[in-house]
């Protein structure tokens, strides 16, 4: 991506960073692309930082990529937990260039069979780097929307928890390398 300055071609609903509030950015607004991670774009306008979802890539002149996941089931037909973890690795805090798994924010992930052949539910418990982070609900919703793409998953619940408290020691070796901590 050579030129990071862009003009929005249409109105888009964006998530303000760090509050997590939704705002409409108007067509013809100038934005600067800070980072592209997990299919979303962190952009700066004259009013602050915002996260644009992948389906709005066309508004900044980028190609909209429709994500498809190959059949990812285990022998018993349940969703493959590795496929769920792969999806969680596509979720980023828009201010940090490391996915939520490598940041150590995901504490647990369970695939649960629902009654009456209603499919499977994925239950995730995750935290944030700081309890006051306003992006928590937006990050959790991003995780949920990516999990639900896994074949066989009919619902997902992503809960924010605060125990144990997150520390930098929870970051994976890969995440520490990206952040320059090792």
VEXDREN-220275 format. One line per 8 residues: number of its first residue (from 1); their letters; for each residue x, y, z of N, C-alpha, C. Coordinates in steps of 0.05 Angstrom, whole numbers. Layout:
N
NUM	a	X Y Z X Y Z X Y Z | ...
% end
This chain:
182
1	xxxxxxxx	17 -23 0 0 0 0 18 25 0 | 21 37 -23 39 59 -26 28 85 -13 | 5 94 -23 -7 118 -14 -27 112 8 | -23 122 31 -41 116 54 -62 138 57 | -59 160 43 -80 182 43 -102 174 24 | -126 175 34 -150 167 18 -172 187 22 | -191 187 3 -216 202 5 -238 182 5 | -256 183 24 -279 164 25 -297 169 1
9	xxxxxxxx	-303 147 -12 -321 149 -36 -350 149 -29 | -356 141 -4 -384 139 6 -384 142 36 | -407 146 47 -410 147 76 -404 118 87 | -391 117 110 -386 91 124 -391 95 153 | -400 73 166 -403 72 195 -377 61 205 | -364 76 223 -337 68 233 -339 68 264 | -320 53 276 -319 51 305 -296 69 314 | -304 88 332 -284 107 342 -265 93 361
17	xxxxxxxx	-239 100 360 -219 88 377 -211 110 397 | -210 106 423 -214 80 436 -242 77 448 | -261 96 444 -287 95 457 -304 72 448 | -301 63 423 -318 41 413 -344 51 402 | -349 78 403 -374 89 393 -375 88 363 | -399 84 352 -403 84 323 -408 112 313 | -395 119 291 -398 145 279 -400 142 248 | -414 160 235 -414 160 206 -393 179 196
25	xxxxxxxx	-375 168 180 -355 184 166 -366 190 138 | -367 215 131 -380 224 107 -363 220 82 | -377 215 60 -364 214 34 -348 240 30 | -325 237 16 -307 259 11 -290 267 35 | -292 253 57 -275 258 80 -247 246 74 | -226 261 83 -199 251 80 -192 233 103 | -180 210 98 -170 192 118 -142 184 112 | -127 177 133 -100 166 131 -101 138 143
33	xxxxxxxx	-93 118 127 -93 90 136 -68 85 153 | -73 79 179 -51 73 198 -42 44 196 | -62 26 197 -55 -2 196 -79 -18 184 | -72 -41 173 -91 -60 162 -85 -87 175 | -103 -96 192 -99 -121 206 -125 -136 209 | -124 -162 204 -148 -178 207 -171 -170 189 | -164 -156 167 -185 -148 148 -197 -121 155 | -190 -109 177 -202 -83 184 -180 -62 181
41	xxxxxxxx	-189 -37 179 -171 -15 174 -173 5 197 | -150 13 208 -149 35 227 -141 60 212 | -160 80 212 -155 104 197 -157 129 216 | -143 149 207 -143 175 222 -157 195 205 | -175 211 218 -188 233 205 -181 258 222 | -191 281 214 -186 305 229 -200 305 257 | -218 285 261 -232 283 287 -222 259 304 | -202 244 294 -192 222 311 -187 197 295
49	xxxxxxxx	-183 175 311 -178 148 299 -204 133 298 | -207 116 276 -230 100 272 -222 73 261 | -239 53 266 -235 26 254 -257 23 233 | -248 16 208 -267 9 187 -267 -21 183 | -291 -33 181 -293 -61 177 -286 -68 148 | -279 -93 144 -270 -102 117 -291 -98 95 | -317 -99 102 -337 -95 82 -338 -67 71 | -324 -48 85 -323 -20 76 -297 -13 62
57	xxxxxxxx	-281 -34 55 -255 -29 42 -258 -14 16 | -280 -18 2 -284 -5 -24 -286 26 -21 | -295 35 3 -299 64 7 -272 78 9 | -250 63 13 -223 75 14 -206 65 -10 | -220 53 -30 -206 45 -54 -192 18 -52 | -198 3 -32 -187 -24 -28 -207 -45 -36 | -197 -69 -42 -215 -91 -50 -228 -103 -26 | -255 -107 -28 -269 -121 -7 -264 -151 -10
65	xxxxxxxx	-253 -163 10 -247 -191 10 -269 -206 25 | -282 -224 12 -303 -241 25 -289 -265 35 | -290 -268 62 -276 -291 74 -293 -316 73 | -280 -337 64 -293 -363 65 -275 -382 79 | -286 -400 94 -271 -420 109 -279 -447 99 | -258 -462 92 -263 -490 83 -277 -505 105 | -290 -527 97 -303 -544 117 -283 -551 139 | -289 -542 163 -271 -545 185 -285 -559 208
73	xxxxxxxx	-289 -585 204 -302 -601 224 -285 -624 233 | -291 -634 256 -277 -658 267 -292 -683 257 | -281 -706 265 -293 -731 256 -322 -734 265 | -329 -722 288 -357 -725 297 -375 -703 286 | -365 -686 268 -381 -665 255 -381 -639 270 | -368 -637 293 -367 -612 307 -347 -593 294 | -350 -567 299 -331 -548 288 -303 -554 299 | -283 -552 282 -255 -556 290 -246 -533 307
81	xxxxxxxx	-238 -539 332 -228 -518 350 -205 -502 338 | -188 -515 322 -166 -501 309 -176 -480 290 | -198 -485 276 -210 -465 258 -220 -441 274 | -231 -446 298 -241 -424 315 -217 -408 324 | -196 -421 333 -172 -406 342 -160 -390 319 | -160 -401 295 -151 -387 271 -167 -361 267 | -193 -363 270 -210 -339 267 -204 -319 289 | -199 -328 314 -193 -309 335 -166 -295 330
89	xxxxxxxx	-149 -308 316 -123 -296 309 -126 -274 288 | -150 -271 277 -155 -249 257 -168 -225 271 | -170 -225 297 -182 -203 312 -159 -187 325 | -160 -161 321 -139 -143 332 -151 -120 347 | -138 -112 368 -143 -87 381 -133 -66 360 | -150 -47 352 -141 -29 330 -117 -12 338 | -109 -11 363 -86 5 371 -61 -11 374 | -63 -38 372 -40 -55 377 -38 -75 353
97	xxxxxxxx	-14 -77 341 -11 -94 317 -7 -123 323 | -20 -134 344 -18 -162 351 -46 -172 355 | -52 -197 345 -79 -208 349 -85 -214 378 | -110 -217 384 -119 -221 412 -109 -247 424 | -104 -267 408 -94 -293 418 -65 -289 426 | -48 -278 409 -20 -274 415 -16 -253 436 | -35 -235 440 -33 -215 462 -39 -229 489 | -50 -253 488 -57 -267 513 -84 -258 524
105	xxxxxxxx	-101 -246 507 -127 -236 517 -149 -257 518 | -145 -279 503 -166 -300 503 -158 -321 525 | -176 -323 545 -170 -341 567 -181 -369 562 | -204 -371 549 -215 -397 543 -232 -396 518 | -235 -420 505 -252 -423 482 -264 -451 483 | -290 -454 484 -303 -480 485 -323 -482 463 | -324 -506 450 -345 -512 430 -365 -529 444 | -390 -521 444 -412 -534 459 -434 -543 440
113	xxxxxxxx	-441 -568 441 -463 -578 425 -489 -568 437 | -506 -557 420 -532 -547 429 -553 -570 427 | -573 -568 443 -595 -587 443 -610 -587 417 | -624 -609 411 -642 -611 388 -629 -605 361 | -604 -614 358 -590 -610 332 -590 -581 322 | -587 -563 340 -586 -534 333 -558 -526 326 | -539 -544 324 -512 -537 317 -494 -535 342 | -475 -518 340 -455 -514 361 -452 -485 368
121	xxxxxxxx	-447 -481 394 -442 -454 404 -413 -453 412 | -400 -430 406 -373 -426 416 -374 -405 438 | -362 -413 461 -362 -396 484 -333 -387 489 | -329 -360 489 -302 -349 493 -302 -330 517 | -282 -333 533 -277 -314 555 -251 -299 548 | -252 -273 547 -228 -257 540 -227 -233 558 | -204 -220 559 -200 -196 574 -189 -175 556 | -182 -152 567 -170 -130 553 -144 -123 566
129	xxxxxxxx	-127 -107 552 -102 -99 564 -106 -80 587 | -129 -66 587 -136 -47 609 -166 -48 613 | -175 -50 638 -204 -51 644 -220 -28 633 | -208 -4 631 -223 19 621 -224 22 591 | -213 3 576 -212 5 547 -240 5 535 | -247 26 522 -273 29 510 -278 11 486 | -256 0 475 -258 -17 451 -267 -46 458 | -270 -53 483 -277 -80 491 -301 -91 477
137	xxxxxxxx	-324 -78 478 -347 -88 464 -343 -91 434 | -329 -73 421 -324 -74 392 -305 -98 386 | -285 -102 402 -267 -125 398 -282 -151 402 | -298 -153 422 -314 -177 427 -333 -182 404 | -346 -161 394 -364 -165 371 -349 -174 346 | -325 -163 342 -309 -171 319 -302 -201 322 | -295 -209 346 -288 -238 350 -313 -255 344 | -336 -247 354 -360 -262 350 -367 -265 320
145	xxxxxxxx	-364 -242 305 -370 -243 277 -351 -261 261 | -327 -264 270 -307 -281 257 -312 -310 264 | -319 -316 289 -324 -343 299 -348 -355 284 | -369 -339 280 -394 -349 269 -390 -358 240 | -367 -350 227 -361 -359 200 -352 -388 198 | -344 -399 221 -334 -427 221 -357 -446 216 | -354 -464 196 -376 -482 190 -385 -498 215 | -411 -500 219 -422 -515 242 -427 -498 266
153	xxxxxxxx	-416 -474 267 -421 -456 290 -446 -440 284 | -466 -444 302 -491 -430 298 -494 -406 317 | -478 -405 338 -478 -381 355 -451 -379 369 | -446 -355 379 -421 -350 394 -427 -330 416 | -414 -334 438 -416 -316 461 -387 -309 469 | -381 -283 467 -354 -273 474 -358 -255 498 | -348 -264 521 -352 -250 546 -325 -236 555 | -327 -212 564 -304 -198 575 -302 -205 605
161	xxxxxxxx	-279 -214 614 -274 -221 642 -250 -206 651 | -247 -203 677 -225 -187 688 -207 -203 707 | -213 -228 711 -196 -245 728 -187 -269 712 | -162 -275 712 -141 -260 724 -135 -234 708 | -123 -215 722 -116 -190 709 -95 -196 687 | -98 -183 664 -78 -186 642 -52 -173 650 | -30 -186 642 -3 -174 645 12 -180 619 | 34 -165 615 50 -169 590 62 -197 589
169	xxxxxxxx	64 -211 611 75 -238 611 57 -257 596 | 32 -250 591 13 -267 577 17 -266 546 | 32 -247 536 37 -244 508 54 -267 498 | 47 -279 476 62 -301 464 90 -291 455 | 108 -310 450 134 -302 439 131 -287 413 | 113 -297 395 109 -283 370 99 -255 374 | 80 -251 392 70 -225 398 92 -206 409 | 108 -217 427 130 -201 438 150 -192 416
177	xxxxxx	155 -210 397 172 -202 375 161 -179 358 | 135 -181 352 121 -160 337 123 -133 352 | 120 -134 378 119 -110 394 147 -100 402 | 168 -116 395 195 -109 401 202 -112 430 | 188 -131 444 194 -136 472 216 -156 477 | 224 -170 455 247 -189 458 265 -185 434
% end
